[in-house]
Amino acid sequence: MRSLITALTCFLVFLGLSAAPVAPANAAVGIHVSGTKIVEANGQEFVMRGTSHAHTWYATQTKAFADIKSLKANTVRVVLSGGRWTPNSVSDVANVVSLCKQNKLICVLENHDTTGYGEQSGAYTLDQAANYWISVKSALVGQEDYVIVNIGNEPIGNNAVTPGWAAATTAAIQKLRSNGFQHALMVDAPNWGQDWQFGMRDNARAVFDSDPNKNTIFSIHMYGVFDTAAEINAYMDAFKTAGLPLVVGEFGFNHSDGNPDEDTIMAQSVSRGLGYLGWSWSGNGGGVEYLDQVTNFDVTQLTDWGRRLFNGANGIAATSKQASIYGGGTTDPTSPSTPGTPSASGITSSGANLSWTASTDNVGVTGYDVYTSTGTSLGSTATNSITLTGLSPATTYQVYVKARDAAGNQSAASPTASFTTLSGGGTGGGCTAAGTVQSQWSTGYVVQPVTVTNTSTSTKSSWTVTFTLPAGHTLTGSWNAAVTVSGQTVTAKNLSYNGTLAPNAGTSFGVQASRPSGNTSVPSGYTCAN
């Protein structure tokens, strides 16, 4: 699904093509790939924790670099242009690199010109993006310890183009290598960065192998396409299985194409040792102003999204480690103690409450991850309890828990516990529905997620969920479903992209409603039918 943000990425400028080709390097230098990990020149693992700054549109907001660092980020992704917007010159790019170094940030420089190529008028090709990087090469050579080159932001929309993503990305990588670039290169997925057609996932190995330096990092942008834990885990699992490096190069807490599951994105990134970069510091427009992390570039005015990203569970402040090139490194080699055996209560047909004895740590436990006995993630939490949703009826689950600390150390697995969900309950035609009130205030609330799970043994192509609004309540918004209201009965039907569910697969949608002041009732009676 198309990402509607004008979002994303590093910087550079448009001068002219420069430098005669030189032989590609035989080995990566500076920041480079090692298996699924990103490491520095000295072999120290580096996990990106940061945000994006729209420098090309706000070139005077240079204080943003220090402000982003003050919130404990170790990376900043800088939006640049080579001509689609006012081009960033060699001297400007050099200044950006200097600002990153002054503030002890790793610079991910991104060319935004390619955004939505094939679907958005004026977008540049990846070949043009490579030419831009060559034109500003003099500002980048020798900076391999500090700079990652993100070749082109969201380089292809949802329309097929020739050459396709794999061929165009391969050609851009090889062009940069033949021109002497030894930097770690980052490549964005097609489909506005969200890869819902899996063009990057399925071709990543061939693209990686085409890099003479074997120093390419793959970047997925997680917005409305990634609205469930199952989708997030499946995508991350694919790159783990392939043995390839992946980062979440952009994500948000909300989006016009759906409601991303930012809690799982952050928790799984931390658990797996993957980097993440939120979108974006400030200055968003076009209807996605809610993605600003601070208001008017003022670090003292954190928004809800900013507080979540920087200071929330699995956030930047709790999990970021400064690059060793700036004197950072692993200072806490001690893992948390093993959590207690989980205990299940409040078991329904689609959920259960789990709790366990908390772990201890020499510095501090930052969260817990819950898994099935086969290693499938069921969720993450900052405390020693969790409410599981979206489970299958009449199914036995064997689960265990691992604790983690701010350094990313993970404990040994707790003893395994077993529980069985009830049969029936909220079913109608081989599926279940369960709603969770995410937030509420005196005159309204948000129900997110309403989780829909296929409980049959065959793939379903559609679903319909109904539930009841309490008297006096009025629906004011919805996402990820086609919603109608008759009286107090709400009917939500799947959209084109989330109707097909394999057995045990799930998706979700959300709604917002208003209510009389002081009324604390919430919707009830969720049922699902195919």
N, C-alpha and C positions, 0 to 999 in steps of 0.2 A: 504494500500500500504506500502511496505517495506520502512523503514527509513534507508538510506544508510550511515548515520553518524556513526562513532565509538563513538557516543556521550555519555556523560551524567553522572555522579553521584558520590555519596559520597564515603566513604572509610571504610576500616577496614582490618584486617589481618588474616592470617591463622596460628593458633597455633594448638591446639588440642581441642577436645570437652572438655568442663569443666562444673563443677557445677551440682550437683544433682538437679532434678526437685523440684520446690517448688510450693506451691499453688498459683494460679493466684490471682492477686490483685482484690479487689472488686470494686475499683473505680480508675479512671485515676488520675495521679499526674503530676505536671509540665505542659508542653505544652499538651493540650488535645482538643478534639472535643466537640463542643457544638452546636448541630443541624447541620446547614450547615457551621458554623463558626469554626475557629481555635482560641483558646484562651490560654492565659498563666495561670499559677497557680492562679493568683489573679483575674481572670475573664476578664482581659483586652484583647480585640480582637487583634489578630496578623495576619497581611496580608503580606505574603512573597513577597519581591521584591529583586531579586538578579540574580545571574548567577551561572554557573557550573565551577569548576576548576578541571582539569584532574590530580589530585595529584599523582595517582598511576604511571603515566608515567613521571611525572615531579616533583619528590619528593623534589628536591632541590629548587624549585621555591616557597619558603615559603613567600617571600615578597608579593606574590599575594594576601594574605589575607588582608594586610593593604591597598594595592592598590584598591582592590574591595570595601573596606569600604570607602576609600577616595572619591569614586564616589557615595556615599550615599546609597549603598545597605544595607539591614538589614539581608540578608540571603546569605549563600554560600552553594552550593551543591557540595560535595567533592567526586570525583571518587576514589573508593578503589577496591582492588582485594584480594580474598582469595586464589588464586593459579593459576588462568588462566593466569595471568601475575605475575610479582614478587609480592609475597604476602606482604600486609601491616601488620606489627607486632602490638602486643598490645601496645608497647611503642610508635610506630608511630601514632597509632590511638589516644592515649592519648595526644600526642603532637599536633595533628590536632585539637582536642577539645580545647586544651589550646590556640592555635592560634586563633580559633574562639572567645573564651572568651576575649582574650587580645584585640581583635579588635571589640568587641561588635557586633558580628554576630551570628545569630542562625545557627547552623550546621545541614544541612541535609546530613547525611552520607549514601552513596549509594554503594552497591556491584555490580560492573560492570560485574562480571563473567557470569551472566545469559543472557546477551544480545543475542537475536536471537536463544534461545534454540529451538531445533527441526528443525532448518534451517541452522544454522551456526556451523560448526565443532568446537568442543572444548568448546561449551557453557555448563555451569553448570545448574543444576536444582535449583528450589526455595528451595528444601529441603537442598541441599548443601549450599545454601546461608544462610539459617537459622543456619546451623551448624557453619558457619564462624562467624556469629554474636555472637553465644554462646561462641566461642573460644576467642573472644575479650571482653567478657562481663565485665571483671574487669575494662576496660577503660571507660565503659559507665554507670555503675550503679552509681546513685547519680547525673547524669548529665541530668536528665529529663527536667529541666528548660531550657536547652541549646541545646539539641540534639533531632532530629527526625531521626528515622531509616528507610531509604528507602530500603526495604528488597532486591530487585533485579531489576536492570535496564532492561527495555524492555524484560521481562522474556520469552516470546514466540514469534517466528517469525510468518510467515503466514501459516505454516503447522500445521495440527492438531496433538496434542500430547496427551498422556495418562500418568498421569491424566491431564485434561484440566486446563485452567486458574483458574476457580473458585475453583476447588478442591485443586489444588496445592497451591494457595494463602491462602485458608482457613487453610490448614495443616501447612503452614509456620507460619502464625499468631499464631495458637494455640500452636505450638512448642515453639515459643518465649515466649508466655505468661506462659506456663507451666514451663519454665526455669527462671521465675522471671522478665522478661522484662516488665516494666511499661511505657516505652516510647510511645509517639505517633509513630505509624507505618505508613509509606507511601508505597502504592503499585502501581506499574506501570501497564499500560494496555498491553494486548497482541498485536499482529500485529505490532511488532517493536515499541510498545508504542502508536500507532495511533488508535487502536481499530476500524478499519473500518468495522469489522464484528460484532462489538458491544458486544463482549464477556464480557467486563468489565461493560459497561453501563447496560446491561440487567441482570447481576448477582451481581451488587454492593450491593444491599440491603441484599441478603443472606450472602454475604461475611462479610459485616459490622456486621450483627447480630451474626455471628459466633465468633466474637472477644469478649471474656469475659469482657474486659474493655470498649468496645464500643469506641475505640480510634484509628480508622483506617481512613487514609486520602487517597483519590483516585487521582492518577496523570495521566493526559493525555499529550502526547507529540504531538504537533501540527506542522506538516511540510506539505508536499504536499497534503495530504488528506484534510487539512483544508485551502483551497484556496479561499473560499467564505464566506461572512458574514453569509449566511443562514446556512451553515454547522457548523460554530463556535457557532452561537446562539442556534441552535437546540441541540447541544451536551451539552452546558452549561445549557440550559433550562431543559434537562432531569434530571440532578442532582439536580437542584433547586426544581423541582416537586417531586423528590424522597426524598428531605430533607436530602441530603448527602453532605459531604464536598468534594470539588473538587479544585485542583490546576493545572495550566499549568506547569508541571514539566520540560518541555523543549519546546523551539520553536526557530525559526530563521526567517530571513528576506528573505531567498532563500533556495532552496534545490534541489538536483538532481532528486527528484521524483515530483517536482512541485514547485510552488511559493506560499508559505504561505501568508495569509492575516494578516501580523503582526500588521497593524494598527487596525483592528477589534479585534484581539486577545488582544492587550493591552488596547484598549478603553473599551471593554466589561469586561475585568478583573477588571479594575478600577471602572467602573459603578456598577458592581455586588459585589465588595468587595472580589474578588478572587485573590489568590496569583499567581505570575508568576516568572519563572526562565529561563532566556535566555541561550542558548547554543552558545558558551562557551568562557571562558576568553582568552585563547591562546593555540597554539600548535596543532591545527587541521591538519589532513593530509588526504590522500586517496581521494583527489579531492574536499574536502569541506573546504579548507583553508579559503575560503571567510567567514566562520562562526567565525573566530577569531574576538574578540572584541577589542583586542589590538595587535599590531605587536611585536613579540619576547618578550612577557611578559613585555613590556614597557608601563606603564600607561600613559606616555606622547604621545604615538602614537596610539590614538584611530582610529579605522577603521570606515568606513561608518556605518557598523552594530553596532559598539560600540557607536557611537554618537547617532544613532537612539534609542538604548535601554536605554542608561543612561541619555541622555540629550534631547531627543525628546518629542513630545506630548504624554502624559500618560506614560512617561518614569520613570525610577527609581528615578532620582533626584527630580522630581516633586511630586511623590506619595508615596515614602518610608517613613515609620515611624519606628524609632528604638524600639526594644522590651523594654517593661517596666522593665524587669529584669536588663536591663542596664541603667535604668533611663529615658527611653522614655515613650511615652504615648500620648493620645489625648490632645492636647493643644489648639485646635481650634474647639469649639463646634458650631460655627456660620455658617449657610448655606448661599450660595450665594442668591442674590435677584432673583426673578422670571424673566426669559427672556421675551422679548416682543413677540407679536403674529408673527409667521412666515409669510413671504410674498413670494409667488412663482413667478418666472419669467423664461424665456427661456424654456418653457415647450415643450417637444417633445413626441414622442410615447413611449419612454423608459426612460425618465429622466426629471429632473427639477432642477432649482437653487432655494435654499431657503436662506433667510436672515432674521435677526430679531434684535431687539434692544438688545445690550449686557447687561449681568448681572453685578452686582458689588459684591464685597466681602471684608470682613475686612482684608484678607491677599492677596487673588488673585484668580481669576477664571482660572482654568487650561484647561477646555474643556466643550463641549456640546454634549449631546446625543439626537438624533432625533428618535421619535417613531411614529407608527401609533396609531390611537385611540384605537386599541385592544392591544397595548403594544408591538407590534413587532418592533424590532430595525431596522431602515433604515440606520444607520451610525452614526459616531462620528467625531467631528472636534475640533481643538484647537481654532478656530475663530468663529465669529457669522454669519457664512455663510457656506453652503455646497452644493456640486453638487451631486444630487442623480442619480444613474444609475441603469439599470436592472429592471426598472418598467414595468408593463404590459400596453399595449396600451388600449386606450378607457376605462380607469379605474379611478374612483374617489378615491382620497386619502385624508384622514383626518389625520393631523399630529400635533404633539406638540413637544416642546423642553424642556429639563432640563439642567441646568448648574451644574458644580461640581467644587470643589476646591481641593487644594493639600492634605487636610486632608481626602478626600473622601466624604465630605458632599455634598449632592445633593439638588438642589433647588426644589421648587414646580414646577409643570408642567405649561408651558405657556398656554395661551388660544389656542384652537385648530383652525387650518386653513384648508381650503379645496381647492383642485385643481384637475383637470381631465386631464389625459394624452391624447395626440392626437391619432387618429386611424392610422393604417398603419405605414409607415416609417421604412425601414430596415427589413421588413418581407418578408418571402418567402414561408413558409410552416408551420405556427403555431409557429414560434419562431422569436425572435429579436436578433440583435447583435449590440453592441455599444462599441467602443474602446476609451480608455483614454490614452493620452500620459503621462506616469509617470515621465520620465526624458528625457532630450535631451541636446546635446552639438553640437558644430559646424559641426561635421562630422557624427553624428548618433543620435539615440534616442531609447527609450524603450516604447512600447505600452503595458501597463499592468494596469488594466485588460481589456481584450476584453470580455465583459460580454455576455453570451448566456442565454436567458430566454425562457422557454416554455410558449407561450401565448395561447395555445389551452386548451381545457377542458379534454384532455386525455393524458396519459403518453406517452412520446416519448422515443424511444430506441436508437436514433442516431441524430446527427446534423452535418451540413456542413456550414461553414461560408466562404464567399469570400469577399475580399476587394482589393483595387488597391493601389500599391506603386507608388508614383510620379516618373516621368522619371528620370533616373540616380540613383535611390535608389536600394539597394541590401539587401535582407534578409540575416542576419548573424547568427540568432539563434531563437529558439522557445522552448516553454515548455507547457505541459498539452494539446497538440494537435498534430496530425499527419499533417505536413504542407508540401505542394508542391507549386512550383512557375512555372507559364507559362507566359513568357513575364513579364509584371508588375502585373499580376493577382495572388494573393495569395489565395490558398484554404486550409482551416484548417478543419480537421475532428476530431471527438471525439476519445479518446482512450478507452480502455476496461472498465476503472473504472469511466468515467464521461459522458458516452453517455446517460444513462437513466435519464430522467428528468420528474418528476411529474408536473401536471399543476401548473403554476406560479413559479416553481422551476428554479434555475439557476446554472450555473457554469462559469468558466472563464479560459482563457489561455493567454499567452503573447508571444510577438515577439520582436526581436531586429533587427535594420536595420542600414546600413551605407548610407551616402548621400554625395554629393559633398560639400566641405567646403563653408559655407556661404548660402547654400540652406536651407531655413527654412520650406519647405513643409513637410507635414505629410500625412499618408495614409487616404483614404476616401472611401465612398461608401460601407459601411459594410452591407451585406445582409446575411440572415440565412435561411436555408431550412432543412427539416427533411429527 
